[in-house]
Amino acid sequence: MRVNEENYRTIWLDDSEVELCIIDQTELPHKFVIKQLSKVEHAANAIKHMQVRGAPLIGVTAAFGMYLAMLRDPSNYGIESAYELLLSTRPTAVNLRWALDQMKDKLLLTAEKQRINIAKIAATQLSDEDVELNQMIGEHGLNLLKQLSIEQDEVSPLRILTHCNAGWLATVDWGTALAPIYKAHDAGIPVHVLVDETRPRNQGASLTAWELGQHGVPHTIIADNAGGHLMQHGLVDLCIVGSDRTTSSGDVCNKIGTYLKALAAHDNDVPFYVAVPSSTIDWRISDGVKEIQIEERAPEELSVVKGVGESGEIIDVKIYPQGSDISNFSFDVTPAKYVTGLITERGICQASRNGLRSLFGDQSYV
């Protein structure tokens, strides 16, 4: 995707192939900073402190983290210790374990002297595959948006509400929920994106709005609590969000606040779609509300906001009264009954066990 008219991915190896480059998302939208990681501990810290975030990108970062670990210690102990370190960084996104399991299995079956090269190849392959998956999600979502645009009038912009950031910053490239929007915009289909601020961390306002602006996609930032009002008044044509974990029955775990948007959409007959790469489907579980561990993060993500001061410096501002208790749940689960459809790399299906089986067959179920 484009940043200041240059093409970027969110993660890549530098020319020396011994350092990993990432876009530090904690600096956006005020600064565009490329950070270099040279140790597995650096990769783990980048995941934990959300310099990289989004389920697909977390998985790829972890895979490259295993490669960095092999540069230092390609022994079995080096594999196991790096695996445990990286796995402990974020509990909710299933891609983390998915990517780490693939890397660990390949490395343990490889002779020690070959592990550095195999780790590099495997991590690069996961990165490239992520781009391909997201492109296909974009194509299937594009067909949906084309049809909706035709049904509308092909002139008025489709008003698409999204929550959090499921664009290219959450993946290696293209994004999940935003991939169909980019494809539609590039194809000349008029779209206008309603961007939830997405408290805490304001990832809609700071990340989604930033990348849409870089690509020239019309958008408007709205307060999180405005979505239901806009739907009541017919100002939203559809919702598209991403997913950090989707169960085998179609329940969707995503950034906190997604569930409330789905309820509002259901009440106002607004289609509610979720963009789901297969790497985020947890085939081992079926009841998202009962079985998904919801991450609780630091209270400062709620009580402190980052902004630009009058003299142009970036500052942190405390907004809560001293001494108040703060609870910061990062995700919620939207039951499948509120999801109109899942947009995957293999097509669009119902949010159900049968729907997922129609695209992925029985082999993924345990």
C-alpha positions in Angstrom: 0.0 0.0 0.0 1.0 3.6 -0.3 2.6 6.0 2.3 3.6 9.4 1.0 3.4 8.0 -2.5 5.8 5.1 -1.8 4.9 1.4 -1.6 5.2 -0.3 1.8 4.4 -3.5 3.6 4.0 -3.4 7.4 7.0 -5.8 7.9 10.1 -6.8 6.0 13.7 -8.0 6.4 16.3 -5.3 5.7 18.9 -5.9 3.0 21.3 -7.6 5.5 18.5 -10.1 6.3 19.5 -10.0 10.0 17.2 -7.2 11.1 13.4 -7.0 10.9 11.8 -3.7 9.9 8.3 -2.7 11.1 6.2 0.4 11.0 5.8 1.5 14.6 2.0 1.9 14.9 2.2 3.5 18.3 3.7 6.6 16.6 0.9 7.0 14.1 -0.8 9.1 12.9 1.5 11.9 14.0 4.8 10.3 13.0 5.7 7.6 10.4 8.5 5.7 12.1 10.3 2.5 10.8 11.7 0.5 13.7 14.4 -2.2 13.3 14.3 -5.4 15.4 17.4 -7.5 15.8 16.4 -10.0 18.6 13.5 -12.2 19.4 13.0 -10.2 22.5 12.5 -7.1 20.3 9.8 -8.9 18.3 8.0 -10.0 21.4 8.1 -6.5 22.8 6.7 -5.1 19.5 3.8 -7.5 19.7 3.1 -7.0 23.4 3.2 -3.2 23.3 1.3 -3.0 20.0 4.0 -1.5 17.8 2.5 -4.2 15.5 -1.1 -5.3 16.0 -3.9 -7.0 14.1 -4.2 -10.8 14.2 -2.5 -11.5 10.8 0.4 -9.2 11.4 0.9 -10.5 14.9 1.3 -14.0 13.5 3.8 -12.9 10.8 5.8 -10.9 13.3 6.0 -13.9 15.6 7.2 -16.1 12.7 10.0 -13.6 11.9 10.7 -13.5 15.6 11.5 -17.2 15.5 13.9 -16.4 12.6 15.6 -13.8 14.7 15.9 -16.4 17.5 17.5 -18.9 15.2 20.2 -16.4 14.2 21.3 -16.4 17.9 20.5 -20.0 19.0 19.3 -22.6 16.5 19.2 -25.4 19.1 16.1 -27.2 20.3 16.3 -25.0 23.5 16.4 -21.9 21.3 13.3 -23.0 19.5 11.3 -23.8 22.6 12.3 -20.7 24.5 11.5 -18.4 21.6 8.2 -20.1 21.1 7.2 -19.7 24.7 8.3 -16.1 24.8 6.4 -15.1 21.7 3.3 -17.1 22.6 3.0 -15.2 25.9 2.7 -11.8 24.3 -1.0 -11.7 23.4 -3.6 -14.2 24.4 -6.6 -13.5 22.1 -5.5 -13.5 18.5 -5.4 -17.1 17.2 -2.9 -16.3 14.5 -0.1 -16.0 17.0 -0.2 -19.7 18.0 -1.1 -20.7 14.4 2.1 -19.1 13.1 4.3 -20.2 15.9 3.1 -23.8 15.7 4.0 -23.9 12.0 7.4 -22.5 12.6 8.2 -24.7 15.6 7.1 -27.9 13.7 9.2 -27.1 10.7 12.3 -26.2 12.7 12.2 -29.2 15.0 12.1 -31.4 11.8 15.2 -29.6 10.4 18.8 -30.2 11.1 20.3 -27.6 13.4 22.7 -26.2 10.8 19.8 -25.6 8.4 17.4 -23.9 10.8 18.4 -20.3 10.1 17.7 -20.6 6.4 14.5 -22.6 6.9 13.2 -20.1 9.4 13.8 -17.3 7.0 12.1 -19.1 4.2 9.1 -20.2 6.3 8.5 -16.7 7.8 8.8 -15.1 4.4 6.4 -17.6 3.0 3.8 -16.8 5.7 4.2 -13.1 5.0 3.6 -13.6 1.3 0.7 -15.9 1.9 -0.9 -13.3 4.1 -0.8 -10.8 1.3 -2.4 -13.3 -1.1 -5.2 -14.2 1.3 -6.0 -10.5 1.9 -6.1 -9.9 -1.9 -8.6 -12.7 -2.3 -10.7 -11.3 0.6 -10.6 -8.0 -1.2 -11.8 -9.6 -4.5 -14.7 -11.4 -2.9 -15.7 -8.4 -0.9 -15.4 -6.2 -4.1 -18.0 -8.4 -5.8 -20.3 -7.8 -2.8 -19.8 -4.0 -2.9 -20.4 -4.0 -6.7 -23.7 -5.7 -6.2 -24.8 -3.4 -3.4 -23.7 -0.3 -5.4 -25.8 -1.5 -8.4 -28.8 -2.1 -6.1 -28.4 1.4 -4.7 -27.9 3.5 -7.9 -24.2 3.2 -8.8 -23.8 7.0 -8.2 -24.4 7.6 -4.5 -21.4 6.4 -2.4 -21.8 3.2 -0.3 -21.6 4.3 3.3 -19.6 1.6 5.1 -19.1 1.6 8.8 -16.0 -0.1 10.2 -14.6 -0.5 13.7 -11.0 -0.5 14.9 -8.3 -1.1 12.3 -8.6 -4.0 9.9 -6.7 -2.4 7.1 -3.2 -3.0 5.7 -1.7 -1.9 9.0 -3.3 -4.9 10.7 -1.9 -7.3 8.1 1.2 -7.5 5.9 -0.6 -5.7 3.1 -4.2 -4.9 1.8 -5.9 -5.6 5.1 -9.0 -7.7 5.8 -12.1 -5.5 6.3 -10.6 -2.6 4.3 -9.3 -4.7 1.4 -12.8 -4.7 -0.3 -13.0 -1.0 0.2 -9.6 -0.4 -1.4 -10.5 -2.6 -4.3 -13.9 -0.8 -4.7 -12.3 2.6 -4.6 -9.6 1.6 -7.1 -12.4 0.2 -9.4 -14.2 3.5 -9.4 -17.1 2.4 -7.1 -18.0 5.4 -4.9 -17.5 4.6 -1.2 -17.5 6.6 2.0 -16.1 5.0 5.1 -17.5 5.9 8.6 -14.6 5.3 10.9 -15.3 4.6 14.6 -12.7 6.3 16.8 -12.4 2.9 18.6 -11.6 3.5 22.2 -9.3 2.5 23.8 -6.2 3.4 21.8 -8.3 5.2 19.1 -7.2 2.7 16.4 -9.9 3.8 14.1 -9.2 7.5 14.3 -5.4 7.1 14.4 -4.8 4.1 12.1 -7.8 3.5 9.8 -8.4 7.2 9.1 -4.6 7.6 8.4 -4.3 4.8 5.9 -7.6 5.6 4.2 -6.3 9.2 3.8 -3.0 7.9 2.4 -4.9 6.0 -0.3 -7.4 8.8 -1.0 -10.5 7.0 0.2 -13.3 9.4 1.4 -14.0 8.9 5.1 -15.4 10.5 8.2 -14.3 9.8 11.8 -17.3 9.3 14.2 -17.5 8.7 17.9 -17.9 5.1 18.9 -21.4 5.7 20.2 -22.7 7.4 17.1 -23.0 4.2 15.0 -26.4 3.2 16.3 -27.8 6.7 15.7 -26.5 6.8 12.1 -28.1 3.3 11.4 -31.4 4.4 12.9 -31.5 7.3 10.4 -30.6 5.3 7.4 -27.1 6.7 7.1 -25.2 3.4 7.0 -25.5 0.9 4.1 -23.4 -1.9 5.6 -20.8 -2.6 8.2 -17.5 -4.5 7.6 -15.2 -5.3 10.5 -12.3 -7.7 11.0 -11.7 -10.5 13.4 -9.0 -11.6 15.8 -10.5 -15.0 16.3 -13.5 -16.7 14.7 -14.9 -19.9 16.1 -15.9 -23.0 14.1 -19.5 -22.0 14.5 -19.0 -18.4 13.2 -18.8 -16.4 16.5 -16.5 -13.5 16.0 -14.0 -12.0 18.5 -12.9 -8.5 17.6 -12.0 -5.2 19.2 -14.2 -4.2 22.1 -17.4 -2.4 20.8 -17.9 -4.7 17.8 -20.7 -6.5 19.5 -22.6 -3.3 20.1 -22.3 -2.3 16.4 -23.6 -5.8 15.4 -26.6 -5.3 17.7 -27.4 -1.9 16.3 -27.0 -3.3 12.7 -29.3 -6.2 13.5 -32.0 -3.9 15.0 -31.9 -1.6 11.9 -31.6 -4.3 9.2 -28.1 -3.1 8.2 -25.9 -5.9 6.8 -23.0 -6.8 9.1 -20.1 -8.6 7.4 -16.8 -9.8 9.0 -13.6 -10.2 6.9 -12.0 -13.4 8.1 -8.8 -14.9 6.7 -8.7 -18.7 7.4 -5.7 -18.2 9.7 -7.9 -16.4 12.2 -10.4 -19.3 12.4 -10.0 -21.3 15.6 -11.4 -24.7 14.6 -10.9 -26.1 18.1 -13.7 -24.0 19.7 -17.4 -23.3 18.9 -18.7 -21.0 21.7 -16.8 -17.8 21.5 -18.5 -16.2 24.6 -17.5 -19.1 26.8 -14.3 -20.3 25.3 -12.3 -17.2 24.2 -10.0 -15.6 26.7 -10.6 -11.9 26.6 -7.4 -9.9 27.1 -7.4 -7.2 29.7 -4.8 -4.5 29.1 -3.2 -1.7 31.0 -5.5 1.0 32.4 -3.3 3.7 30.9 -4.7 2.8 27.5 -8.0 4.4 28.7 -6.8 7.1 31.0 -4.1 8.5 28.8 -4.4 9.8 25.2 -1.7 10.9 22.9 -1.9 14.1 20.9 -0.1 17.0 19.4 0.5 20.0 21.6 0.3 23.6 20.6 4.0 23.8 19.7 3.8 20.6 17.6 5.3 18.2 20.1 3.6 14.8 20.7 2.3 14.7 24.3 0.5 12.3 26.6 -2.6 13.7 28.4 -4.3 12.1 31.4 -8.1 12.4 31.1 -9.4 10.5 34.1 -9.6 11.5 37.8 -6.8 10.3 40.0 -7.7 7.2 42.1 -10.6 5.9 39.9 -10.6 2.2 39.1 -10.2 1.4 35.4 -11.2 -1.8 33.6 -9.8 -2.2 30.1 -11.3 -5.2 28.3 -9.8 -5.2 24.8 -12.1 -7.5 22.9 -15.7 -8.8 22.8 -17.5 -11.6 21.1 -20.3 -11.1 18.5 -22.5 -14.3 18.3 -22.8 -15.7 14.8 -26.6 -14.9 14.7 -25.8 -11.2 14.3 -23.3 -11.7 11.5 -24.7 -11.4 7.9 -21.8 -13.2 6.4 -18.1 -14.0 6.6 -15.8 -12.7 3.8 -12.9 -15.2 3.4 -10.2 -15.9 0.9 -12.4 -18.7 -0.5 -15.6 -16.7 -0.8 -18.5 -15.4 1.3 -20.4 -17.8 3.6 -22.9 -17.8 6.4 -21.5 -17.4 9.9 -22.2 -20.9 10.9 -20.5 -24.4 11.1 -22.2 -25.4 7.8 -21.3 -22.1 6.2 -17.6 -22.5 7.0 -17.7 -26.2 6.0 -19.1 -25.2 2.6 -15.8 -23.3 1.9 -13.2 -25.2 4.0 -14.7 -28.8 4.1 -14.5 -31.1 7.1 -10.7 -31.4 7.3 -10.3 -28.3 9.5 -12.7 -29.6 12.2 -11.4 -31.4 15.3 
